[in-house]
Amino acid sequence: MNISMNELLCFDYFKGLRLLAGRDGLSRPVSSCGMLDYELDPQLNKKFFYTNFKPYTLTLSSLFFAKDNPFQIMDAVKYLVSQEGSGLIIKNVFRLPIHESIIRYADYKNFPLFLMDDFIMFEDVIIQVFQCINAVSGAASAESVLDRLLYQDTNASEKELLARQLLPSLHNQYLAVHLRPETGISIDASEKIKAKAARTLPAGTSYTVAHYRRGAFLLLSNDAPTEAGLFETVAELVPEELCCSIGMGMVHFKPEEFDTAIKESLFASTIHYLENKRFHLGKAPYLCYNDLGIYRALLPVLSLPALTSYSRQILEPVAEFDAENKGKLLETLLLFVQCGGDLHLLSRETGQHENTIRYRLKKISALTGLQYQKPAHYEELALAARIYLLSQENLPL
């Protein structure tokens, strides 16, 4: 399994590296890490005796081989480029000059050159590189397992096997939490959540963070978890800078329900995301699947043609009016429904006068034949609006 240089630099440990050249080569894959010090020293090893470097190797060097002849640095860079190396990290303990011609050559070949601090040990860097590769490898494996659970038909025994691949220490009870950040979640962020979980989760709780597409699943299991306590703990695990929408599934007891558990958390984070995106209602830091209301019925069947047809038939006159008159009727209806039909709350959230909102709602009633003040009519409008809202957001469920 490979990791790109760009992915490697997302980990805190490597953020201190200073890039000298080869910025356009940061997409190069890294599959291993090695040292270059004695291989090019003509006195300690026959001149240019190269045996230790394979493609996609990230190389570390103190430039020992060039301490008496700095011109050999260019020879080393050329050799590593010819071997399809991933880059060169230099610990310049001998304070050798890195000539401008080396910088230009590395830039031309898109070969990353870095400087690292003198106090960092090569052994630590190598360990960190392989730990990062393993983290990415584990994330890719987890994504494949989650895809099977979410989108493929599997029997009870297969579900349990897949569940234990993600969470080997699966206890009597478990729950899933989905983290949906605004800009994606890095492998490094997932590792930070794991580290904090190790310090803060109740004793006897097994856990893992399964990196999935732009987000991640936090999977928790315990012999006797306290639901509310675990929820509160989970919210504290997520770094604030991630700006995550968090969806909590229900507590489950059977391994064959693992796919249901992760879907519940995914659905909950979807609605939490919509609430966070459109309003500043002081919502809780997470949303539980139990609190989704009618969305619990809509989300699993959102792709059914009958639903989109129902929504289109009711809302098409409203959308056409907006297109012809540059109106905001449909936007007002969507927000009105998201506020639970509370006109006063919508006015406070949007800063619009209540009379303006009433006028638009009455216009919607005239176009659709549905009176928003009548409970039965409001139910129809609200259902059509929720279907439209979910389908138009094109959310990665």
Solvent accessible surface area in square Angstrom, and as a share of the most:
residue,aa,sasa,rsa
1,M,124,0.56
2,N,59,0.30
3,I,1,0.01
4,S,25,0.16
5,M,0,0.00
6,N,75,0.38
7,E,73,0.33
8,L,0,0.00
9,L,41,0.20
10,C,61,0.37
11,F,16,0.06
12,D,69,0.36
13,Y,83,0.32
14,F,2,0.01
15,K,123,0.52
16,G,62,0.60
17,L,30,0.15
18,R,144,0.53
19,L,42,0.21
20,L,41,0.21
21,A,5,0.04
22,G,1,0.01
23,R,164,0.60
24,D,118,0.61
25,G,4,0.03
26,L,16,0.08
27,S,83,0.53
28,R,52,0.19
29,P,42,0.26
30,V,0,0.00
31,S,40,0.26
32,S,34,0.22
33,C,15,0.09
34,G,18,0.17
35,M,77,0.34
36,L,0,0.00
37,D,14,0.07
38,Y,126,0.48
39,E,21,0.09
40,L,0,0.00
41,D,10,0.05
42,P,67,0.42
43,Q,163,0.72
44,L,108,0.54
45,N,41,0.21
46,K,166,0.70
47,K,116,0.49
48,F,61,0.26
49,F,102,0.43
50,Y,66,0.25
51,T,87,0.50
52,N,90,0.46
53,F,10,0.04
54,K,149,0.63
55,P,63,0.40
56,Y,84,0.32
57,T,9,0.05
58,L,0,0.00
59,T,1,0.00
60,L,0,0.00
61,S,0,0.00
62,S,14,0.09
63,L,1,0.00
64,F,48,0.20
65,F,7,0.03
66,A,0,0.00
67,K,75,0.32
68,D,119,0.62
69,N,64,0.33
70,P,46,0.29
71,F,169,0.70
72,Q,6,0.03
73,I,1,0.00
74,M,36,0.16
75,D,56,0.29
76,A,0,0.00
77,V,0,0.00
78,K,95,0.40
79,Y,29,0.11
80,L,2,0.01
81,V,24,0.14
82,S,77,0.50
83,Q,56,0.25
84,E,97,0.43
85,G,3,0.03
86,S,0,0.00
87,G,0,0.00
88,L,1,0.00
89,I,0,0.00
90,I,1,0.00
91,K,23,0.10
92,N,22,0.11
93,V,63,0.36
94,F,82,0.34
95,R,163,0.60
96,L,18,0.09
97,P,92,0.58
98,I,38,0.19
99,H,115,0.51
100,E,97,0.43
101,S,34,0.22
102,I,6,0.03
103,I,29,0.15
104,R,142,0.52
105,Y,45,0.17
106,A,0,0.00
107,D,68,0.35
108,Y,168,0.64
109,K,77,0.32
110,N,63,0.32
111,F,0,0.00
112,P,0,0.00
113,L,0,0.00
114,F,2,0.01
115,L,33,0.16
116,M,13,0.06
117,D,65,0.34
118,D,58,0.30
119,F,163,0.68
120,I,38,0.19
121,M,108,0.48
122,F,18,0.07
123,E,99,0.44
124,D,65,0.34
125,V,5,0.03
126,I,40,0.20
127,I,94,0.48
128,Q,51,0.23
129,V,0,0.00
130,F,78,0.32
131,Q,100,0.44
132,C,5,0.03
133,I,12,0.06
134,N,99,0.51
135,A,22,0.17
136,V,11,0.07
137,S,40,0.26
138,G,40,0.38
139,A,14,0.11
140,A,46,0.35
141,S,66,0.43
142,A,13,0.10
143,E,54,0.24
144,S,64,0.41
145,V,11,0.07
146,L,0,0.00
147,D,43,0.22
148,R,88,0.32
149,L,3,0.02
150,L,16,0.08
151,Y,121,0.46
152,Q,101,0.45
153,D,153,0.79
154,T,21,0.12
155,N,86,0.44
156,A,58,0.45
157,S,78,0.50
158,E,64,0.29
159,K,41,0.17
160,E,59,0.26
161,L,112,0.56
162,L,4,0.02
163,A,0,0.00
164,R,93,0.34
165,Q,99,0.44
166,L,15,0.07
167,L,5,0.02
168,P,99,0.62
169,S,63,0.41
170,L,16,0.08
171,H,62,0.28
172,N,101,0.52
173,Q,33,0.15
174,Y,4,0.01
175,L,2,0.01
176,A,1,0.01
177,V,0,0.00
178,H,8,0.04
179,L,0,0.00
180,R,16,0.06
181,P,3,0.02
182,E,112,0.50
183,T,125,0.72
184,G,20,0.19
185,I,9,0.05
186,S,43,0.27
187,I,22,0.11
188,D,14,0.07
189,A,11,0.09
190,S,4,0.02
191,E,62,0.28
192,K,85,0.36
193,I,0,0.00
194,K,63,0.27
195,A,48,0.37
196,K,70,0.30
197,A,1,0.01
198,A,69,0.53
199,R,171,0.63
200,T,62,0.36
201,L,21,0.10
202,P,64,0.40
203,A,106,0.82
204,G,59,0.57
205,T,16,0.09
206,S,18,0.12
207,Y,64,0.24
208,T,27,0.15
209,V,9,0.05
210,A,4,0.03
211,H,27,0.12
212,Y,8,0.03
213,R,114,0.42
214,R,125,0.46
215,G,6,0.05
216,A,0,0.00
217,F,0,0.00
218,L,0,0.00
219,L,2,0.01
220,L,0,0.00
221,S,1,0.01
222,N,18,0.09
223,D,79,0.41
224,A,79,0.61
225,P,22,0.14
226,T,97,0.56
227,E,70,0.31
228,A,62,0.48
229,G,28,0.27
230,L,5,0.03
231,F,11,0.04
232,E,103,0.46
233,T,22,0.13
234,V,0,0.00
235,A,23,0.18
236,E,114,0.51
237,L,2,0.01
238,V,15,0.09
239,P,30,0.19
240,E,162,0.73
241,E,135,0.60
242,L,24,0.12
243,C,74,0.45
244,C,21,0.12
245,S,5,0.03
246,I,7,0.04
247,G,0,0.00
248,M,0,0.00
249,G,2,0.02
250,M,65,0.29
251,V,25,0.14
252,H,17,0.08
253,F,129,0.54
254,K,111,0.47
255,P,31,0.19
256,E,64,0.29
257,E,55,0.25
258,F,2,0.01
259,D,16,0.08
260,T,59,0.34
261,A,1,0.00
262,I,0,0.00
263,K,66,0.28
264,E,11,0.05
265,S,0,0.00
266,L,6,0.03
267,F,22,0.09
268,A,0,0.00
269,S,0,0.00
270,T,0,0.00
271,I,8,0.04
272,H,5,0.02
273,Y,54,0.20
274,L,1,0.01
275,E,37,0.17
276,N,62,0.32
277,K,113,0.48
278,R,72,0.26
279,F,11,0.05
280,H,169,0.75
281,L,45,0.22
282,G,75,0.72
283,K,88,0.37
284,A,58,0.45
285,P,84,0.53
286,Y,44,0.17
287,L,24,0.12
288,C,25,0.15
289,Y,24,0.09
290,N,78,0.40
291,D,98,0.51
292,L,9,0.04
293,G,50,0.48
294,I,79,0.40
295,Y,23,0.09
296,R,90,0.33
297,A,67,0.52
298,L,9,0.05
299,L,5,0.02
300,P,78,0.49
301,V,59,0.34
302,L,24,0.12
303,S,104,0.67
304,L,90,0.45
305,P,103,0.65
306,A,75,0.58
307,L,32,0.16
308,T,51,0.30
309,S,31,0.20
310,Y,67,0.26
311,S,5,0.03
312,R,132,0.48
313,Q,131,0.58
314,I,23,0.12
315,L,5,0.03
316,E,83,0.37
317,P,45,0.28
318,V,0,0.00
319,A,42,0.32
320,E,93,0.42
321,F,51,0.21
322,D,23,0.12
323,A,85,0.66
324,E,141,0.63
325,N,80,0.41
326,K,191,0.81
327,G,28,0.26
328,K,106,0.45
329,L,6,0.03
330,L,17,0.09
331,E,80,0.36
332,T,5,0.03
333,L,1,0.00
334,L,12,0.06
335,L,18,0.09
336,F,6,0.03
337,V,4,0.02
338,Q,38,0.17
339,C,9,0.05
340,G,57,0.55
341,G,27,0.26
342,D,59,0.31
343,L,22,0.11
344,H,101,0.45
345,L,40,0.20
346,L,1,0.01
347,S,19,0.12
348,R,173,0.63
349,E,53,0.24
350,T,47,0.27
351,G,70,0.67
352,Q,54,0.24
353,H,118,0.52
354,E,44,0.20
355,N,93,0.48
356,T,55,0.32
357,I,0,0.00
358,R,84,0.31
359,Y,148,0.56
360,R,45,0.17
361,L,2,0.01
362,K,119,0.50
363,K,64,0.27
364,I,1,0.01
365,S,5,0.03
366,A,82,0.63
367,L,57,0.28
368,T,31,0.18
369,G,50,0.48
370,L,21,0.10
371,Q,67,0.30
372,Y,29,0.11
373,Q,113,0.50
374,K,108,0.46
375,P,108,0.68
376,A,67,0.52
377,H,48,0.21
378,Y,44,0.17
379,E,117,0.52
380,E,70,0.31
381,L,1,0.00
382,A,3,0.02
383,L,46,0.23
384,A,0,0.00
385,A,1,0.01
386,R,48,0.17
387,I,1,0.00
388,Y,60,0.23
389,L,3,0.02
390,L,5,0.02
391,S,45,0.29
392,Q,113,0.50
393,E,32,0.14
394,N,133,0.68
395,L,26,0.13
396,P,75,0.47
397,L,51,0.25
